[in-house]
Amino acid sequence: MKSLALPACVTLTLVLTSCAGSADGAVVVESPNGTVAASSSDAEGGDALFTGALTLNRAGCWAIRDESDDVVTVIWPAGTVATADGLQVPGVKALKEGAEVAGSGGEVAADEFPNVTDACGAAGHVLQFWAVREE
C-alpha cells in the first residue's frame, strides 16, 4: 500500500458546515466557474489508496471514475480549488478532467456530510482524501 504526504492550506470561497457528529465539521464546498469541489481540513483518515480518472458527477462536483466505471464523489484535501476544467490540489500540478489520480483516504457514509450530499447529490458513500497525486 502506498502512502502520500502533501501539505494543505488555502482559503476557499464558501464555507458550509455539516452537522455535529459528522466525520468532519469543517467541510468546504466551493463553486467557481460552474464546477464544485468539496474539501476538508481533516488531515487524518484512512490509509487506503483509491485510483481513478478525474471527472464531474451528474451534479457538477469533481469526483473520480473508478475501475468499475462508478463515479464516486470525493471530499478533497483542504485548499483544493475547483477550476472550469479540473482541480488545483495543494502540492500537485493542476489536474484536468480525465487525469488519472490516486488518493489516500477512506470511504465515509455520505450522510456524514449533509452539505456535500445536498451540493453534489452524493448517496451511499463518498471518498475522503487527505493526500492526492497524479498517476
Contacts in CASP RR format, 6 or more apart in sequence:
PFRMAT RR
TARGET T0000
AUTHOR 0000-0000-0000
METHOD contacts of the structure
MODEL  1
MKSLALPACVTLTLVLTSCAGSADGAVVVESPNGTVAASSSDAEGGDALF
TGALTLNRAGCWAIRDESDDVVTVIWPAGTVATADGLQVPGVKALKEGAE
VAGSGGEVAADEFPNVTDACGAAGHVLQFWAVREE
1 47 0 8 1.000
1 48 0 8 1.000
1 49 0 8 1.000
2 49 0 8 1.000
2 102 0 8 1.000
2 104 0 8 1.000
3 47 0 8 1.000
3 104 0 8 1.000
3 131 0 8 1.000
4 102 0 8 1.000
4 103 0 8 1.000
4 104 0 8 1.000
4 131 0 8 1.000
4 132 0 8 1.000
4 133 0 8 1.000
5 131 0 8 1.000
6 77 0 8 1.000
6 89 0 8 1.000
6 90 0 8 1.000
6 91 0 8 1.000
6 92 0 8 1.000
6 131 0 8 1.000
6 132 0 8 1.000
6 133 0 8 1.000
7 90 0 8 1.000
7 91 0 8 1.000
8 41 0 8 1.000
8 43 0 8 1.000
8 77 0 8 1.000
8 78 0 8 1.000
8 79 0 8 1.000
8 80 0 8 1.000
8 90 0 8 1.000
8 130 0 8 1.000
9 78 0 8 1.000
9 79 0 8 1.000
9 90 0 8 1.000
10 78 0 8 1.000
10 79 0 8 1.000
10 81 0 8 1.000
10 90 0 8 1.000
11 79 0 8 1.000
12 28 0 8 1.000
12 30 0 8 1.000
12 39 0 8 1.000
12 79 0 8 1.000
12 81 0 8 1.000
13 30 0 8 1.000
13 31 0 8 1.000
13 32 0 8 1.000
14 28 0 8 1.000
14 29 0 8 1.000
14 30 0 8 1.000
14 31 0 8 1.000
15 26 0 8 1.000
15 28 0 8 1.000
16 27 0 8 1.000
16 28 0 8 1.000
16 29 0 8 1.000
16 115 0 8 1.000
16 119 0 8 1.000
17 25 0 8 1.000
17 26 0 8 1.000
17 27 0 8 1.000
17 115 0 8 1.000
18 24 0 8 1.000
18 25 0 8 1.000
18 27 0 8 1.000
18 112 0 8 1.000
18 113 0 8 1.000
18 114 0 8 1.000
18 115 0 8 1.000
18 116 0 8 1.000
19 114 0 8 1.000
21 112 0 8 1.000
22 112 0 8 1.000
22 113 0 8 1.000
22 114 0 8 1.000
23 42 0 8 1.000
23 108 0 8 1.000
23 112 0 8 1.000
23 113 0 8 1.000
23 128 0 8 1.000
24 40 0 8 1.000
24 41 0 8 1.000
24 42 0 8 1.000
24 75 0 8 1.000
24 112 0 8 1.000
24 113 0 8 1.000
24 128 0 8 1.000
26 40 0 8 1.000
26 41 0 8 1.000
26 42 0 8 1.000
27 38 0 8 1.000
27 39 0 8 1.000
27 40 0 8 1.000
27 75 0 8 1.000
27 113 0 8 1.000
27 115 0 8 1.000
27 116 0 8 1.000
28 38 0 8 1.000
28 39 0 8 1.000
28 40 0 8 1.000
28 41 0 8 1.000
28 78 0 8 1.000
28 79 0 8 1.000
29 36 0 8 1.000
29 37 0 8 1.000
29 38 0 8 1.000
29 115 0 8 1.000
29 116 0 8 1.000
29 119 0 8 1.000
29 120 0 8 1.000
30 36 0 8 1.000
30 37 0 8 1.000
30 39 0 8 1.000
30 81 0 8 1.000
30 82 0 8 1.000
31 82 0 8 1.000
31 119 0 8 1.000
32 81 0 8 1.000
32 82 0 8 1.000
32 83 0 8 1.000
33 82 0 8 1.000
33 83 0 8 1.000
33 84 0 8 1.000
34 60 0 8 1.000
34 82 0 8 1.000
34 84 0 8 1.000
35 56 0 8 1.000
35 60 0 8 1.000
35 61 0 8 1.000
35 62 0 8 1.000
35 82 0 8 1.000
35 83 0 8 1.000
35 84 0 8 1.000
35 86 0 8 1.000
36 59 0 8 1.000
36 60 0 8 1.000
36 61 0 8 1.000
36 62 0 8 1.000
36 82 0 8 1.000
36 119 0 8 1.000
36 120 0 8 1.000
37 61 0 8 1.000
37 62 0 8 1.000
37 76 0 8 1.000
37 80 0 8 1.000
37 81 0 8 1.000
37 82 0 8 1.000
37 87 0 8 1.000
38 61 0 8 1.000
38 73 0 8 1.000
38 74 0 8 1.000
38 75 0 8 1.000
38 76 0 8 1.000
38 113 0 8 1.000
38 115 0 8 1.000
38 116 0 8 1.000
38 119 0 8 1.000
38 120 0 8 1.000
38 126 0 8 1.000
39 75 0 8 1.000
39 76 0 8 1.000
39 77 0 8 1.000
39 78 0 8 1.000
39 79 0 8 1.000
39 80 0 8 1.000
40 75 0 8 1.000
40 76 0 8 1.000
40 77 0 8 1.000
40 78 0 8 1.000
40 128 0 8 1.000
41 78 0 8 1.000
42 78 0 8 1.000
42 128 0 8 1.000
42 130 0 8 1.000
43 78 0 8 1.000
43 130 0 8 1.000
44 130 0 8 1.000
45 105 0 8 1.000
45 106 0 8 1.000
45 128 0 8 1.000
45 130 0 8 1.000
46 104 0 8 1.000
46 105 0 8 1.000
46 106 0 8 1.000
46 130 0 8 1.000
47 104 0 8 1.000
47 105 0 8 1.000
48 104 0 8 1.000
48 105 0 8 1.000
48 106 0 8 1.000
48 107 0 8 1.000
49 102 0 8 1.000
49 103 0 8 1.000
49 104 0 8 1.000
49 105 0 8 1.000
50 64 0 8 1.000
50 66 0 8 1.000
50 72 0 8 1.000
50 102 0 8 1.000
50 103 0 8 1.000
50 104 0 8 1.000
50 105 0 8 1.000
50 106 0 8 1.000
50 127 0 8 1.000
50 129 0 8 1.000
51 64 0 8 1.000
51 66 0 8 1.000
51 67 0 8 1.000
51 100 0 8 1.000
51 101 0 8 1.000
51 102 0 8 1.000
51 103 0 8 1.000
51 135 0 8 1.000
52 64 0 8 1.000
52 65 0 8 1.000
52 66 0 8 1.000
52 67 0 8 1.000
52 100 0 8 1.000
52 101 0 8 1.000
52 102 0 8 1.000
52 135 0 8 1.000
53 64 0 8 1.000
53 65 0 8 1.000
53 98 0 8 1.000
53 99 0 8 1.000
53 100 0 8 1.000
53 101 0 8 1.000
54 62 0 8 1.000
54 63 0 8 1.000
54 64 0 8 1.000
54 86 0 8 1.000
54 87 0 8 1.000
54 95 0 8 1.000
54 96 0 8 1.000
54 97 0 8 1.000
54 98 0 8 1.000
54 99 0 8 1.000
54 100 0 8 1.000
54 101 0 8 1.000
55 62 0 8 1.000
55 63 0 8 1.000
55 64 0 8 1.000
55 65 0 8 1.000
55 71 0 8 1.000
55 97 0 8 1.000
55 98 0 8 1.000
56 62 0 8 1.000
56 63 0 8 1.000
56 97 0 8 1.000
57 63 0 8 1.000
57 71 0 8 1.000
57 73 0 8 1.000
57 120 0 8 1.000
57 121 0 8 1.000
57 122 0 8 1.000
58 71 0 8 1.000
58 121 0 8 1.000
59 119 0 8 1.000
59 120 0 8 1.000
59 121 0 8 1.000
60 120 0 8 1.000
61 73 0 8 1.000
61 116 0 8 1.000
61 119 0 8 1.000
61 120 0 8 1.000
61 121 0 8 1.000
61 122 0 8 1.000
62 74 0 8 1.000
62 76 0 8 1.000
62 82 0 8 1.000
62 86 0 8 1.000
62 87 0 8 1.000
63 71 0 8 1.000
63 72 0 8 1.000
63 73 0 8 1.000
63 74 0 8 1.000
63 120 0 8 1.000
64 71 0 8 1.000
64 72 0 8 1.000
64 74 0 8 1.000
64 101 0 8 1.000
64 127 0 8 1.000
65 71 0 8 1.000
65 72 0 8 1.000
66 72 0 8 1.000
72 125 0 8 1.000
72 126 0 8 1.000
72 127 0 8 1.000
73 110 0 8 1.000
73 116 0 8 1.000
73 120 0 8 1.000
73 121 0 8 1.000
73 122 0 8 1.000
73 126 0 8 1.000
73 127 0 8 1.000
74 126 0 8 1.000
74 127 0 8 1.000
74 128 0 8 1.000
74 129 0 8 1.000
75 108 0 8 1.000
75 113 0 8 1.000
75 116 0 8 1.000
75 126 0 8 1.000
75 127 0 8 1.000
75 128 0 8 1.000
75 129 0 8 1.000
76 87 0 8 1.000
76 89 0 8 1.000
76 129 0 8 1.000
76 132 0 8 1.000
77 89 0 8 1.000
77 90 0 8 1.000
77 129 0 8 1.000
77 130 0 8 1.000
77 131 0 8 1.000
77 132 0 8 1.000
78 90 0 8 1.000
79 89 0 8 1.000
79 90 0 8 1.000
80 87 0 8 1.000
80 88 0 8 1.000
80 89 0 8 1.000
80 90 0 8 1.000
80 132 0 8 1.000
81 87 0 8 1.000
81 88 0 8 1.000
83 94 0 8 1.000
85 96 0 8 1.000
85 97 0 8 1.000
86 94 0 8 1.000
86 95 0 8 1.000
86 96 0 8 1.000
86 97 0 8 1.000
86 99 0 8 1.000
87 94 0 8 1.000
87 95 0 8 1.000
88 94 0 8 1.000
88 95 0 8 1.000
89 95 0 8 1.000
89 132 0 8 1.000
92 132 0 8 1.000
92 133 0 8 1.000
92 134 0 8 1.000
93 134 0 8 1.000
95 101 0 8 1.000
95 132 0 8 1.000
95 134 0 8 1.000
99 134 0 8 1.000
99 135 0 8 1.000
100 134 0 8 1.000
100 135 0 8 1.000
101 132 0 8 1.000
101 133 0 8 1.000
101 134 0 8 1.000
101 135 0 8 1.000
102 132 0 8 1.000
102 133 0 8 1.000
102 134 0 8 1.000
102 135 0 8 1.000
103 127 0 8 1.000
103 129 0 8 1.000
103 131 0 8 1.000
103 132 0 8 1.000
103 133 0 8 1.000
104 129 0 8 1.000
104 130 0 8 1.000
104 131 0 8 1.000
104 132 0 8 1.000
105 127 0 8 1.000
105 128 0 8 1.000
105 129 0 8 1.000
105 130 0 8 1.000
105 131 0 8 1.000
106 127 0 8 1.000
106 128 0 8 1.000
106 129 0 8 1.000
107 125 0 8 1.000
107 126 0 8 1.000
107 127 0 8 1.000
107 128 0 8 1.000
108 125 0 8 1.000
108 126 0 8 1.000
108 127 0 8 1.000
108 128 0 8 1.000
109 124 0 8 1.000
109 125 0 8 1.000
110 116 0 8 1.000
110 117 0 8 1.000
110 122 0 8 1.000
110 123 0 8 1.000
110 124 0 8 1.000
110 125 0 8 1.000
110 126 0 8 1.000
111 117 0 8 1.000
111 124 0 8 1.000
113 122 0 8 1.000
113 126 0 8 1.000
116 122 0 8 1.000
116 126 0 8 1.000
117 123 0 8 1.000
120 126 0 8 1.000
END
